[in-house]
Amino acid sequence: MESIIVAAITVLVPSITTLITSKSVKRQANKHSARQSILQLILEDHVRSHENKLPENRQAILDEYDEYVKSGGNSYIHGKVEEYEEWYKELTKKVHKN
């Protein structure tokens, strides 16, 4: 009976550890990917505005931000998205005035 318990523990512990580690790695990869996408989309919209074109990535930024938050994102990206939202609102006010 002892050998069965030892064998079960020998198999289960590494399997559980691998499962937990792979979930953590996947979560970190999702967070990193969302972070990069958010920053890229914000940059693209700023470039578009300098070319006198309207930004077009707002919804994609918000969708990526939701994914980022679900993956355990931090306050740096939160701040960047808030800055983007303020910039976007000011830009759309100017467009509606003209």
WOCOR-V178293 format. One line per field, one symbol per residue. ss: DSSP state (H for helix, E for strand, - for the rest). psi: psi as a letter, one per 40 degrees, with the letter a starting at -180 (. if undefined). burial: I if it has 16 or more other C-alpha atoms within 10 Angstrom, else O. A space follows every 50 residues. Layout:
ss->???
psi->???
burial->???
//
This chain:
ss->-HHHHHHHHHHHHHHHHHHHHHHHHHHHHHHHHHHHHHHHHHHHHHHHHH -------HHHHHHHHHHHHH----HHHHHHHHHHHHHHHHHHHHHHH-
psi->dddddddddddddddddddddddddddddddddddddddddddddddddd efiiieedddddddddddddefiaddddddddddddddddddddddd.
burial->OOOOOOOOOOOOOOOOOOOOOOOOOOIIOIIOOIIOIIOOIIOOIIOOOO OOOIIOIIOOIOOIIOIIIOIOIOOOIOOOIOOIIOOIOOOOOOOOOO
//
